[in-house]
Structures are given as structure tokens and as C-alpha cells.
Amino acid sequence: MLRKVITWAIVIFIIYYLATDPTGAAHALQSAFNGLRSAGNSLARFVNKL
């Protein structure tokens, strides 16, 4: 039960954040994608070196 309440609280917070600060949310999302792209590039370089 507590886990469900915490999950809903996180979802509501994310929706609130997106609604009140869309520019900040866009920057956060862009940073997350850049991190994933960097991790993917690093993994590809590692596999190519094998």
C-alpha cells in the first residue's frame, strides 16, 4: 500500500513540475537523453575495442 502511495506521489509531482516549469522539464529531459547517448557511445566504443 505504501509503495502505491509513493508511486502516485511521484507521478503527481512530475505532472506538477511539467505543468509549472516546462522549460526546466525540457532541460532535464534533454540532459537525461544526452547522458543515455553518452553511455551508449561509451558502450559501443568498448565493444568495438574487444
TORKOL-4160 file (C-alpha; in steps of 0.2 Angstrom, whole numbers, padded with zeros to 4 digits, m for minus):
50
<pt num="1" X="0000" Y="0000" Z="0000"/>
<pt num="2" X="0014" Y="0012" Z="0005"/>
<pt num="3" X="0023" Y="0008" Z="m0012"/>
<pt num="4" X="0007" Y="0013" Z="m0022"/>
<pt num="5" X="0005" Y="0029" Z="m0012"/>
<pt num="6" X="0023" Y="0034" Z="m0015"/>
<pt num="7" X="0022" Y="0030" Z="m0034"/>
<pt num="8" X="0007" Y="0041" Z="m0036"/>
<pt num="9" X="0015" Y="0055" Z="m0026"/>
<pt num="10" X="0030" Y="0054" Z="m0038"/>
<pt num="11" X="0018" Y="0054" Z="m0053"/>
<pt num="12" X="0008" Y="0069" Z="m0047"/>
<pt num="13" X="0025" Y="0078" Z="m0043"/>
<pt num="14" X="0031" Y="0075" Z="m0061"/>
<pt num="15" X="0015" Y="0081" Z="m0068"/>
<pt num="16" X="0015" Y="0097" Z="m0057"/>
<pt num="17" X="0033" Y="0100" Z="m0062"/>
<pt num="18" X="0030" Y="0098" Z="m0081"/>
<pt num="19" X="0015" Y="0110" Z="m0079"/>
<pt num="20" X="0023" Y="0124" Z="m0069"/>
<pt num="21" X="0040" Y="0124" Z="m0077"/>
<pt num="22" X="0040" Y="0117" Z="m0094"/>
<pt num="23" X="0057" Y="0124" Z="m0099"/>
<pt num="24" X="0066" Y="0116" Z="m0084"/>
<pt num="25" X="0057" Y="0100" Z="m0088"/>
<pt num="26" X="0064" Y="0101" Z="m0106"/>
<pt num="27" X="0081" Y="0104" Z="m0100"/>
<pt num="28" X="0080" Y="0090" Z="m0088"/>
<pt num="29" X="0074" Y="0078" Z="m0101"/>
<pt num="30" X="0087" Y="0084" Z="m0113"/>
<pt num="31" X="0101" Y="0081" Z="m0100"/>
<pt num="32" X="0094" Y="0063" Z="m0097"/>
<pt num="33" X="0094" Y="0059" Z="m0116"/>
<pt num="34" X="0112" Y="0066" Z="m0118"/>
<pt num="35" X="0118" Y="0055" Z="m0103"/>
<pt num="36" X="0110" Y="0040" Z="m0112"/>
<pt num="37" X="0118" Y="0044" Z="m0128"/>
<pt num="38" X="0135" Y="0046" Z="m0120"/>
<pt num="39" X="0133" Y="0029" Z="m0111"/>
<pt num="40" X="0128" Y="0021" Z="m0127"/>
<pt num="41" X="0143" Y="0029" Z="m0136"/>
<pt num="42" X="0155" Y="0023" Z="m0122"/>
<pt num="43" X="0147" Y="0005" Z="m0123"/>
<pt num="44" X="0149" Y="0005" Z="m0142"/>
<pt num="45" X="0167" Y="0010" Z="m0141"/>
<pt num="46" X="0170" Y="m0003" Z="m0128"/>
<pt num="47" X="0163" Y="m0017" Z="m0138"/>
<pt num="48" X="0172" Y="m0011" Z="m0154"/>
<pt num="49" X="0189" Y="m0012" Z="m0144"/>
<pt num="50" X="0185" Y="m0031" Z="m0140"/>
